Amino acid sequence: MSLRPLIQDPIGVFSAEWLAQNFNTDVLILVRHPYAFAGSLKRIEWKFDFRNFLDQPELMERHLKPYEEEIREYARTEHAVLEQAALFWKCIYSVVMKYQDHHKNWLIVRHEDLSLEPAAQFKRIFSHL
């Protein structure tokens, strides 16, 4: 049995294509409902510096161009955690939707499905991987 690394990072979604291309990785994306995502961030009072996106011109051009004006606004002024979570969620899942169209061999699983049917969903995941 060989060991396989696991990357669990919401921002890692923006690197998924690069990782798949350069390291021949299997990609599994776990989708969170926006309410659950925002609730998690609110619970820990998580904040995101949207300048991190603006400092990555290729990311902005390739994936986040539709949100550039909003990202610039959030980089300039502080917003409530739930507002930040909403924009961050839109950025992440707009990219996931692109991946869903372009990478049919990637597995995308809804967290809710995993919670409702853990045995069936984990069997599906393990079979895929």
Z-matrix of the N, CA and C atoms (Angstrom, degrees):
N
C 1 1.445
C 2 1.527 1 109.11
N 3 1.316 2 116.74 1 130.19
C 4 1.461 3 119.79 2 178.30
C 5 1.532 4 109.38 3 -101.91
N 6 1.307 5 114.42 4 150.96
C 7 1.462 6 120.10 5 178.71
C 8 1.518 7 109.35 6 -82.47
N 9 1.340 8 115.35 7 145.45
C 10 1.453 9 120.38 8 178.39
C 11 1.518 10 108.28 9 -126.62
N 12 1.319 11 117.32 10 130.34
C 13 1.463 12 118.77 11 178.85
C 14 1.532 13 110.61 12 -70.43
N 15 1.311 14 114.74 13 152.69
C 16 1.460 15 122.05 14 177.41
C 17 1.517 16 107.32 15 -127.74
N 18 1.320 17 116.26 16 126.46
C 19 1.457 18 121.19 17 176.77
C 20 1.515 19 107.24 18 -109.01
N 21 1.308 20 115.49 19 120.37
C 22 1.453 21 120.16 20 178.87
C 23 1.516 22 106.44 21 -121.74
N 24 1.331 23 115.38 22 101.21
C 25 1.454 24 120.47 23 -174.68
C 26 1.519 25 108.34 24 -160.28
N 27 1.340 26 118.31 25 119.46
C 28 1.471 27 118.56 26 -178.90
C 29 1.529 28 112.99 27 -57.54
N 30 1.322 29 116.99 28 -35.04
C 31 1.466 30 119.76 29 179.86
C 32 1.523 31 110.42 30 -75.66
N 33 1.329 32 116.89 31 -20.95
C 34 1.457 33 121.52 32 178.68
C 35 1.518 34 113.15 33 -59.21
N 36 1.312 35 116.93 34 -20.85
C 37 1.464 36 120.16 35 179.15
C 38 1.526 37 110.75 36 -57.78
N 39 1.322 38 116.95 37 -31.99
C 40 1.462 39 119.95 38 -179.31
C 41 1.522 40 112.26 39 -72.01
N 42 1.326 41 117.56 40 -16.10
C 43 1.469 42 122.51 41 178.50
C 44 1.522 43 112.67 42 -102.62
N 45 1.304 44 118.10 43 -0.45
C 46 1.465 45 121.42 44 -173.35
C 47 1.523 46 112.60 45 -58.19
N 48 1.317 47 118.20 46 -45.27
C 49 1.471 48 119.55 47 179.82
C 50 1.525 49 110.88 48 -62.39
N 51 1.313 50 116.86 49 -44.67
C 52 1.458 51 121.22 50 -179.05
C 53 1.524 52 110.27 51 -61.87
N 54 1.330 53 116.33 52 -45.26
C 55 1.465 54 120.02 53 178.90
C 56 1.528 55 111.00 54 -62.10
N 57 1.315 56 116.85 55 -43.15
C 58 1.463 57 120.71 56 -179.78
C 59 1.528 58 111.27 57 -63.75
N 60 1.320 59 116.67 58 -41.40
C 61 1.459 60 120.74 59 -178.13
C 62 1.526 61 112.41 60 -72.43
N 63 1.327 62 116.56 61 -40.42
C 64 1.464 63 120.29 62 -173.29
C 65 1.527 64 114.06 63 -89.56
N 66 1.316 65 117.13 64 -21.94
C 67 1.461 66 119.44 65 -176.83
C 68 1.527 67 112.76 66 -126.84
N 69 1.337 68 116.06 67 8.76
C 70 1.463 69 121.33 68 178.63
C 71 1.534 70 111.51 69 50.43
N 72 1.312 71 115.82 70 47.11
C 73 1.459 72 121.06 71 -177.30
C 74 1.526 73 111.40 72 -83.29
N 75 1.318 74 114.43 73 154.71
C 76 1.459 75 120.74 74 166.63
C 77 1.524 76 105.93 75 -85.88
N 78 1.308 77 116.08 76 139.00
C 79 1.460 78 119.41 77 -177.14
C 80 1.522 79 109.52 78 -115.93
N 81 1.312 80 113.73 79 127.26
C 82 1.459 81 122.98 80 173.66
C 83 1.515 82 106.38 81 -124.61
N 84 1.311 83 116.90 82 123.40
C 85 1.458 84 121.08 83 178.43
C 86 1.518 85 107.79 84 -114.39
N 87 1.314 86 114.74 85 124.73
C 88 1.454 87 121.24 86 177.95
C 89 1.524 88 107.55 87 -98.65
N 90 1.323 89 116.22 88 119.05
C 91 1.462 90 122.94 89 -175.82
C 92 1.524 91 109.64 90 -93.47
N 93 1.317 92 115.74 91 128.57
C 94 1.464 93 120.99 92 176.42
C 95 1.525 94 109.74 93 -103.81
N 96 1.304 95 116.22 94 140.84
C 97 1.467 96 121.77 95 173.63
C 98 1.531 97 107.49 96 -61.28
N 99 1.337 98 117.94 97 142.16
C 100 1.473 99 119.08 98 -177.10
C 101 1.536 100 113.23 99 -58.36
N 102 1.311 101 117.34 100 -35.40
C 103 1.464 102 120.48 101 179.81
C 104 1.526 103 110.46 102 -66.14
N 105 1.323 104 116.67 103 -43.94
C 106 1.469 105 120.90 104 179.12
C 107 1.533 106 110.53 105 -66.61
N 108 1.323 107 116.37 106 -41.44
C 109 1.463 108 121.54 107 178.72
C 110 1.523 109 109.89 108 -60.20
N 111 1.333 110 116.45 109 -50.88
C 112 1.464 111 121.27 110 -178.69
C 113 1.530 112 110.83 111 -64.09
N 114 1.325 113 116.56 112 -40.21
C 115 1.463 114 120.36 113 179.32
C 116 1.519 115 112.10 114 -61.55
N 117 1.330 116 116.69 115 -40.13
C 118 1.467 117 120.29 116 177.86
C 119 1.524 118 111.09 117 -62.92
N 120 1.318 119 115.95 118 -43.16
C 121 1.460 120 119.41 119 -179.08
C 122 1.528 121 111.30 120 -69.20
N 123 1.319 122 116.70 121 -37.18
C 124 1.459 123 120.34 122 178.16
C 125 1.530 124 110.83 123 -65.97
N 126 1.324 125 116.17 124 -41.22
C 127 1.462 126 120.85 125 -178.52
C 128 1.529 127 111.43 126 -58.75
N 129 1.321 128 117.66 127 -38.12
C 130 1.467 129 120.15 128 -179.02
C 131 1.535 130 112.15 129 -99.46
N 132 1.340 131 116.46 130 5.86
C 133 1.473 132 122.06 131 -179.73
C 134 1.535 133 111.64 132 53.69
N 135 1.318 134 115.01 133 43.60
C 136 1.454 135 122.48 134 -177.82
C 137 1.526 136 109.88 135 -74.97
N 138 1.301 137 115.57 136 137.65
C 139 1.468 138 120.63 137 176.67
C 140 1.526 139 107.85 138 -126.87
N 141 1.321 140 115.50 139 150.58
C 142 1.457 141 120.85 140 -179.33
C 143 1.517 142 108.64 141 -124.70
N 144 1.307 143 116.87 142 134.77
C 145 1.455 144 122.30 143 176.55
C 146 1.531 145 107.62 144 -89.68
N 147 1.310 146 116.52 145 103.52
C 148 1.463 147 121.35 146 -175.53
C 149 1.522 148 112.77 147 -68.48
N 150 1.330 149 117.76 148 -8.17
C 151 1.466 150 119.13 149 172.50
C 152 1.524 151 110.52 150 -63.56
N 153 1.342 152 116.52 151 -24.22
C 154 1.466 153 119.76 152 176.81
C 155 1.525 154 111.12 153 -58.35
N 156 1.308 155 117.37 154 -38.01
C 157 1.465 156 120.40 155 176.62
C 158 1.529 157 110.58 156 -70.26
N 159 1.328 158 116.16 157 -45.21
C 160 1.467 159 120.19 158 -177.77
C 161 1.523 160 112.26 159 -63.94
N 162 1.327 161 116.74 160 -27.11
C 163 1.467 162 121.28 161 178.51
C 164 1.525 163 112.76 162 -76.38
N 165 1.321 164 117.13 163 0.22
C 166 1.464 165 121.77 164 -179.61
C 167 1.526 166 108.97 165 -122.22
N 168 1.329 167 116.25 166 83.51
C 169 1.471 168 120.10 167 -174.62
C 170 1.530 169 113.86 168 -57.16
N 171 1.326 170 117.36 169 -36.96
C 172 1.467 171 119.22 170 -179.92
C 173 1.527 172 111.18 171 -66.28
N 174 1.327 173 117.18 172 -41.84
C 175 1.460 174 121.40 173 176.33
C 176 1.523 175 110.64 174 -61.30
N 177 1.330 176 115.99 175 -44.99
C 178 1.465 177 119.77 176 -179.90
C 179 1.534 178 110.69 177 -62.35
N 180 1.303 179 116.22 178 -46.02
C 181 1.468 180 119.95 179 -176.94
C 182 1.524 181 111.48 180 -68.60
N 183 1.304 182 116.05 181 -43.30
C 184 1.462 183 120.62 182 -173.64
C 185 1.526 184 113.53 183 -76.78
N 186 1.332 185 116.63 184 -39.50
C 187 1.461 186 119.07 185 -172.02
C 188 1.526 187 115.86 186 -123.66
N 189 1.307 188 117.76 187 -34.05
C 190 1.459 189 118.82 188 -167.66
C 191 1.527 190 114.57 189 -109.49
N 192 1.320 191 116.69 190 10.28
C 193 1.465 192 121.55 191 -179.86
C 194 1.536 193 112.60 192 -52.04
N 195 1.345 194 119.86 193 -42.36
C 196 1.466 195 119.13 194 -179.15
C 197 1.533 196 113.93 195 -62.22
N 198 1.318 197 116.82 196 -18.91
C 199 1.469 198 121.40 197 -177.40
C 200 1.523 199 112.65 198 -108.92
N 201 1.333 200 116.88 199 9.56
C 202 1.466 201 120.18 200 -172.44
C 203 1.529 202 112.87 201 -57.87
N 204 1.293 203 117.82 202 -46.02
C 205 1.469 204 120.16 203 -178.55
C 206 1.536 205 110.88 204 -62.09
N 207 1.317 206 115.77 205 -44.45
C 208 1.460 207 120.91 206 179.43
C 209 1.542 208 110.87 207 -65.74
N 210 1.321 209 116.44 208 -41.15
C 211 1.466 210 120.51 209 178.14
C 212 1.525 211 110.08 210 -62.71
N 213 1.331 212 116.79 211 -42.54
C 214 1.472 213 119.96 212 178.27
C 215 1.534 214 110.86 213 -61.17
N 216 1.312 215 117.39 214 -40.94
C 217 1.462 216 121.57 215 177.83
C 218 1.530 217 110.73 216 -62.72
N 219 1.315 218 117.05 217 -43.76
C 220 1.472 219 120.88 218 -179.37
C 221 1.523 220 111.16 219 -70.13
N 222 1.324 221 117.35 220 -26.48
C 223 1.467 222 121.12 221 176.86
C 224 1.528 223 110.72 222 -74.66
N 225 1.332 224 116.42 223 -31.17
C 226 1.471 225 121.28 224 -178.63
C 227 1.519 226 113.39 225 -78.38
N 228 1.342 227 116.45 226 -41.35
C 229 1.464 228 119.60 227 -173.62
C 230 1.529 229 109.76 228 -129.49
N 231 1.311 230 114.87 229 149.79
C 232 1.457 231 120.05 230 -179.73
C 233 1.522 232 110.04 231 -75.11
N 234 1.321 233 115.62 232 140.18
C 235 1.460 234 122.71 233 178.09
C 236 1.526 235 108.85 234 -125.42
N 237 1.316 236 115.50 235 159.54
C 238 1.461 237 121.29 236 178.58
C 239 1.525 238 110.03 237 -60.59
N 240 1.322 239 115.43 238 153.72
C 241 1.458 240 121.60 239 -178.26
C 242 1.527 241 111.19 240 -54.98
N 243 1.330 242 117.53 241 -44.22
C 244 1.471 243 119.46 242 -178.84
C 245 1.528 244 111.99 243 -66.07
N 246 1.314 245 118.03 244 -35.38
C 247 1.467 246 120.35 245 176.47
C 248 1.525 247 110.29 246 -66.87
N 249 1.332 248 116.39 247 -41.92
C 250 1.465 249 120.19 248 177.11
C 251 1.520 250 110.44 249 -62.26
N 252 1.323 251 115.77 250 -42.88
C 253 1.469 252 120.27 251 -179.93
C 254 1.526 253 110.69 252 -60.61
N 255 1.324 254 116.96 253 -40.31
C 256 1.465 255 120.41 254 -179.24
C 257 1.524 256 111.22 255 -63.02
N 258 1.320 257 117.21 256 -45.98
C 259 1.465 258 119.89 257 179.09
C 260 1.522 259 110.72 258 -67.30
N 261 1.311 260 117.21 259 -42.93
C 262 1.456 261 121.30 260 -179.82
C 263 1.529 262 109.95 261 -61.20
N 264 1.344 263 117.14 262 -42.95
C 265 1.462 264 122.05 263 178.32
C 266 1.530 265 110.18 264 -61.14
N 267 1.331 266 117.17 265 -45.51
C 268 1.479 267 119.89 266 178.95
C 269 1.520 268 111.12 267 -59.45
N 270 1.324 269 116.47 268 -42.52
C 271 1.467 270 119.98 269 179.90
C 272 1.524 271 110.92 270 -62.56
N 273 1.319 272 116.25 271 -48.52
C 274 1.462 273 120.31 272 -178.48
C 275 1.527 274 111.11 273 -61.51
N 276 1.315 275 116.74 274 -52.05
C 277 1.458 276 119.16 275 -170.59
C 278 1.521 277 114.14 276 -81.00
N 279 1.323 278 118.21 277 -15.15
C 280 1.468 279 118.48 278 169.60
C 281 1.526 280 108.85 279 -67.92
N 282 1.331 281 116.62 280 -35.51
C 283 1.464 282 121.42 281 177.54
C 284 1.531 283 109.99 282 -71.70
N 285 1.324 284 117.04 283 -41.31
C 286 1.468 285 120.09 284 177.70
C 287 1.523 286 110.40 285 -59.31
N 288 1.329 287 117.43 286 -39.45
C 289 1.481 288 120.11 287 178.57
C 290 1.530 289 111.01 288 -63.04
N 291 1.331 290 117.37 289 -38.54
C 292 1.471 291 120.20 290 175.75
C 293 1.530 292 110.32 291 -63.10
N 294 1.317 293 115.45 292 -45.07
C 295 1.454 294 119.64 293 179.74
C 296 1.522 295 111.07 294 -60.26
N 297 1.310 296 116.57 295 -40.42
C 298 1.466 297 121.00 296 -179.30
C 299 1.532 298 110.55 297 -58.81
N 300 1.321 299 116.74 298 -36.74
C 301 1.468 300 121.23 299 179.23
C 302 1.523 301 112.73 300 -76.74
N 303 1.330 302 117.44 301 -33.32
C 304 1.468 303 121.13 302 -171.89
C 305 1.523 304 115.49 303 -101.50
N 306 1.323 305 117.29 304 -13.08
C 307 1.463 306 120.06 305 -175.92
C 308 1.525 307 109.61 306 -131.85
N 309 1.300 308 115.27 307 77.17
C 310 1.474 309 120.96 308 -176.36
C 311 1.526 310 112.70 309 -64.29
N 312 1.331 311 117.71 310 -20.28
C 313 1.464 312 121.03 311 -179.75
C 314 1.534 313 112.68 312 -86.00
N 315 1.323 314 117.78 313 -5.26
C 316 1.453 315 120.95 314 176.74
C 317 1.522 316 108.73 315 -82.78
N 318 1.300 317 116.20 316 147.58
C 319 1.459 318 120.73 317 179.65
C 320 1.532 319 109.10 318 -101.90
N 321 1.313 320 115.60 319 124.98
C 322 1.464 321 121.88 320 177.92
C 323 1.521 322 107.03 321 -119.14
N 324 1.337 323 115.43 322 121.86
C 325 1.462 324 121.88 323 -174.25
C 326 1.523 325 109.37 324 -124.62
N 327 1.294 326 116.33 325 134.35
C 328 1.466 327 120.74 326 175.53
C 329 1.529 328 109.61 327 -80.43
N 330 1.306 329 116.31 328 133.12
C 331 1.462 330 121.92 329 178.89
C 332 1.520 331 110.84 330 -55.86
N 333 1.318 332 117.20 331 -39.05
C 334 1.465 333 121.44 332 -179.77
C 335 1.524 334 111.44 333 -62.25
N 336 1.324 335 117.72 334 -39.72
C 337 1.465 336 121.02 335 177.95
C 338 1.525 337 110.64 336 -64.85
N 339 1.323 338 115.21 337 -40.14
C 340 1.459 339 120.29 338 178.30
C 341 1.532 340 110.81 339 -63.31
N 342 1.322 341 115.82 340 -38.75
C 343 1.466 342 120.43 341 179.63
C 344 1.523 343 112.30 342 -71.04
N 345 1.336 344 116.67 343 -37.03
C 346 1.467 345 120.52 344 -176.86
C 347 1.525 346 112.97 345 -78.29
N 348 1.326 347 116.71 346 -34.87
C 349 1.467 348 121.60 347 -177.67
C 350 1.528 349 110.13 348 -134.38
N 351 1.324 350 117.62 349 66.81
C 352 1.470 351 118.70 350 -173.99
C 353 1.526 352 113.97 351 -59.64
N 354 1.312 353 118.68 352 -43.55
C 355 1.472 354 120.00 353 -177.44
C 356 1.526 355 111.07 354 -62.85
N 357 1.318 356 116.95 355 -48.78
C 358 1.466 357 120.81 356 -178.84
C 359 1.530 358 111.42 357 -65.01
N 360 1.316 359 116.53 358 -42.13
C 361 1.465 360 119.95 359 -177.16
C 362 1.530 361 111.41 360 -70.67
N 363 1.340 362 117.31 361 -40.25
C 364 1.472 363 118.53 362 178.23
C 365 1.529 364 110.19 363 -68.00
N 366 1.327 365 117.73 364 -35.31
C 367 1.462 366 120.16 365 175.75
C 368 1.525 367 109.76 366 -60.50
N 369 1.322 368 115.84 367 -43.96
C 370 1.468 369 121.55 368 178.33
C 371 1.527 370 110.27 369 -60.84
N 372 1.317 371 116.22 370 -45.20
C 373 1.483 372 120.59 371 -178.92
C 374 1.531 373 110.25 372 -64.21
N 375 1.337 374 116.83 373 -49.05
C 376 1.464 375 120.49 374 -177.99
C 377 1.524 376 111.16 375 -63.68
N 378 1.319 377 117.31 376 -37.53
C 379 1.469 378 120.47 377 177.76
C 380 1.517 379 110.47 378 -63.93
N 381 1.308 380 116.08 379 -40.99
C 382 1.464 381 121.07 380 -179.26
C 383 1.533 382 110.94 381 -66.65
N 384 1.313 383 115.52 382 -42.11
C 385 1.465 384 119.61 383 -176.54
C 386 1.521 385 112.21 384 -84.84
